[in-house]
Every structure is written in C-alpha cells, then in structure tokens.
C-alpha cells in the first residue's frame, strides 16, 4: 500500500480532485488489467476502468478506510464488468490488432522472444476470455495482482472457501479449454504448448520429489 | 508372462476414477498456492503414488500455472489520467446542468400547480356557493347604495340648515350650496 494513499483518499473525500488524480495514477494499471482480462477488448476495458474510477469518486464517502483502497476499487471494477458481461448478448472477443497486446509486446526485450511471448499472451487471453465470468476475476486477482485468498474474498464479497472453490474451478475450466484447443489444433505450435512440454519434462520428478521431501519433513 | 510380453504390454496402473480426479484437481489447485495442510499433502502424495497418470496432470497444471504467472499485466494507453479528468469534468458539468434543469422544471411545475389549484378552487367555490356569493354581492351592493343615500341625505339636510342660517343673517354671502 502506498504510504501517501490514505492522505490522498482523505483529501479526495474533501473534494480534492488532484488527490484523486494521484489515486487514479496509482491504480490505473491494475484496474485496467482487471477490466481488460474480464472484457477482452481494449476499448471496452478503458471505458470500464474509467467508469470504475468515476464510480469510486462519486462514492468516496462510502469507502471504509479499514479496507484497502485497491480492494475497494477491485470490488467496484468487478461488479461493473460483471454488469457489462450480463448486458452482452453475445460475447465476442477478438485478440487480433489488439493495442493492449501491442503495448505488452513493446515492453519485451528481443524480437524472437517477443513473437513467442506475444503468441502465448494471445493464447492465454483467448483462454481466459472463455472462462465463466465468475471464475475470471479470482483468477486475475490471484495471478496478476497476486492477492491472497483473504484479499480476493474481501474484494469479491465472498468467503475464503468460495474463493478456493472458484480458483479451483477456474483452473480446471482453463485446463479443459486448453486441452480442447490443443486437440483442435494438432501441430504443437504455440509457445505455451512448448513451454508446457518443457516444463513437464523438467518438473515431473522435481515436483513429486518436492512433495515427498515436504512429507518426510512432517 | 515372458519378458518380451512384459515389454510389449507393460502392466498399466488403474485409471483414476472421476471422483478421485476431482479431489486431486482441488488438491492441485491448493498446492499451486502452497495452501495444502499436512493431511492434504499426504493425500496428494498418496494419490500420486496410487495413480501415476496423475503426475502428468499435475505437471500440466504446473505448466499452466507458470504460463499464467508469466503473463504481463495489460496496460492502458498513455494519458489515462488526463482522459479520466476530462471525463470527470464532463460528467460534473452534465450533472450540474441536470440539476439546474431539474430545479427550473420543478419551479415551473410548482407555479403551474399553484395557479391551477387557485383557479380550480375559485371555480369550484364559485360554482358550489354561487347562491351565497350572489347574496353577499347583493347585500354589499344594497349596503353601499343605502349608505350613499343616507350620506347624501345627511349632507343635503346640513346644507339646507346652513342656507337658512345664512339667509337669516344679512352679512353672509349670497351664493347657495348644494350636494352634487
């Protein structure tokens, strides 16, 4: 948590727009990432992220300082995205010509790894976009924001047990989608597939060994 | 069974039943987040021992976990804060306009309601109490006319008396007075 955050929040609650601007600056990336992962379109994600901050600004008097500000923002963003997804009749997500993925690409060091990582990022986003919306948010908060189960539970207003269950279902669904995708595209071309194969070879024994060592230490 | 047969058809471990697969999937999810307690760890290892095919599943989950964890965060295009501030200003201006429009509309509606109420009350009172109002107007008119006549009579009487006194005294002017 930013050490100035509480000061900014207090100032914003007094109507200081500049202070709220600093909060927007601090959280634009995590909120945009969540809306993007939830909605799949850069344009819609931008709109949803902006709307999240507008809602937060108008509801600042409802913010409980006992809660982390980021957690409160994630909660607003999640509700907003779920509302948008419910309003959609057909969920169509294009991962071509995506400015967000281009932004990711521009941050990568080597052209070769850029291409592989770009392909992997597209494949992963394609899989995440197919997940049930209720499973998407816990997954995004866990992997991209690295929140604990307790923090995810607070953000999504649910129990820790429900978070465990949703993350489990999300991973299970994601794996099923991945396997289905692999079955559909016979030649193993994606970076993820190669990474998975390499990972499998390298870690099969290591993981089992790790578990056994963990058990022997009990 | 000969060595050749064993080589050609190696003994296969039994496939994990669906309920075991489901349990193992839950344990894998917890394991990826380092949230297995001692009992769950033992169960996890036991299942791996019992059904070696689950190791493959576990490794696929690990690979998926690694791939997810290595995904970069999506970032908005530059100028997000500026666009937000512009949008906030637009929204506030729109809200202000809305409040003003609403106030004007409310005032106009209130005035119209008051006017309609007054007119309709007057009309209702007039139609319901027309006889009483007619009587009141009649009485008022009668009283006014009566008062006027009484006053003119009084003034004329006073003037006549004054005229008599004037005629009686030789030093008074000759001009006569009358009530219009």
Interface residues (C-beta under 8 A of the other chain):
Chain A: X17 X21 X24 X25 X28 X29 X30 X32 X33 X36 X37 X42 X45 X46 X49 X50 X53 X54 X57 X99 X100 X101 X103 X104 X107 X108 X117 X120 X121 X124 X139 X142 X143 X144 X149 X164 X167 X168 X171 X172 X174 X175 X178 X192 X195 X196 X197 X199 X200 X203 X204 X207 X208 X211 X212 X214 X215 X218
Chain B: X25 X26 X28 X29 X30 X31 X32 X33 X35 X38 X41 X42 X44 X45 X48 X55 X56 X58 X59 X60 X61 X62 X63 X64 X65 X66 X67 X68 X69 X70 X71 X72 X73 X74 X75 X76 X77 X80 X81 X83 X84 X85 X87 X88 X91
